[in-house]
Amino acid sequence: METKITIVVDNKSNDEMRGEWGLCILVQYAGKNILLDAGASDLFLENMEKLGIDVTDIDYAMLSHAHYDHANGLPAFLEKNDKAQLYVRETTAEDCYAKKFIFRKYIGIPHRMLTKYADRIEMVSGDYKIMDGVWLLPHKTKGLESIGKRELMYRKTPRKWIPDDFSHEQSLVIETDKGLVILNSCSHGGAGNIINEVKSTFPDKKVYGLIGGLHLYNKPESEIREVAENIRATGIEYVCTGHCTKDRAFGILKEELGDMVDQMKVGHQVVI
């Protein structure tokens, strides 16, 4: 059974379609159309039209994590498509901020989206099966708040600011003819951790690849090479990355991992 994955929005544009700082991915699987994220605006609608994709044909939608560059297009999606449920982690809320000096900037989902579209949104917990061969998985690695603290990403609670533990981040996992494919749009929890989370969840299945951003644009070269080594050690065979990886880190990953690494851009398709 063929699986086709299309990059609808990414930082890198092409001659026909514009890009933006955000990510939107369409997965065509077993006769169903699955949308992962909707970018930072309604640009995904323009690009879908150019790709010959009808937004009303989307059967399922998922939010990878509660940041604006993945969620801001979702209200437009929910207005244009009247049938698809939107699956988000149960911990998703309007509480994500980035810290700079003494200031904190809101980087979360559109305000009031969860209440305005409550009838279309399903808050999921644990390992959640969407359909045969398609799952949503939460993080299972402990101590991810240390990553939030290092990245200066915080969540606002009624009493205080806490480092983000990325409990609002989830992986879309698809069973293909080559093995499991993981889609995790920013991999805030760490690429190696995410792959190993999926391997431990499905110990009897092969994990073939990882598609998504790796949040390496702000990392030193030594750390990028360490991430590459962690990916290599998992035994997966394919990585397609872009968005928050950006060009410098992609070049270093390419040096380390060679032909197993593919670069995202708007309109890019992966057929498995």
C-alpha positions, 0 to 999 in steps of 0.5 A: 500500500503506497503512502504519500506525504506532501509538504504543504507549508515549510520555510523553503518555498519553490518556484510555484508556492510560497513558504513561511516560518511554519509547517503543514503536512498532508499524509495520504494513507489507505484512502484517507487524507490526514493533515498534520498542522496548518502553518502560521497563517492561511497560506496552506489553503493557497498552496493546497489549491496549487497542489490540487488538494481540496481542503474539504477532502481532509478526513482527519487533522492533528496538531503536533504541538501548541505553537503558533507556527503550526496552529495559526492556520487551524481556524481557517481549516476548521472553517473551510472543512466541516467534517474532520476532527482535530486531534490535540493533546489533552494538555494543550492550552493557551499557555506557551511562551518564549522568554527573552531577557525579562520578557515573555512572548506568547507563542501559543495556539490562537486565542479561544480556538479550543472553545470556539471549535470545541465540537470539532476538537478531540483532546487525546491522552496516552497512545491514541489510535486514529484508524488502522495503521495510524496512531498519536503518541505522547512523549514518554521520556522523563525530564523534558522540562530541562529542554524547555528551560534550556530553550527558554520556553515556558508555560503559564500556570495560575501560580507561576511560570514553569519550564515547558515539558512538551507534554502538548507535543505528539508524534503521528505514527504511520505503518507503511510497507517499509516500517513505521514512519514518525511525523513530529513537526519540531521534535522538541523532545529530542529526535533520538528520544522520539524514535526510541519512544516509538520503538518501545511502544511498538517493540515488534515493529520496525521504525523506518523513518522520521519526518519533521523539524528537529529544532536545530537552527539555534544549536552549536555544531557539536550538538547537531553532530550529536543529534545525528549520532543519536539518530544513527544509533536508533537504526532508522533508515530515512530522515526528511527534515526542514522548518526549525532545522534550517539550512546550516544544521541540515548541511551538518546532518547531511555530512553525518548521515549522507543519503538517508537525509532528505530536505523539506520544502514546499511541494516536496513529496515522499512516497513510501 
